[in-house]
Amino acid sequence: MRYVEFIETDFFSKQRERLLSEDEYTEFQKLLVTDLKLGSVIVGTGGCRKTR
């Protein structure tokens, strides 16, 4: 089993709270977990990805 950790900036957190319900954010996280290839790889991080 792979370990997945979500890390978000303070700016994102504030925008997310304003734009998405908790249910919508949970669905977004589920999408990311089911397709680990989503997002761009951040070079030099060993595989961390970012989404926008």
Secondary structure, 3 states (H helix, E strand, C coil): CCCCCCCCCHHHHHHHHHHCCHHHHHHHHHHHHHCCCCCEECCCCCCCEECC
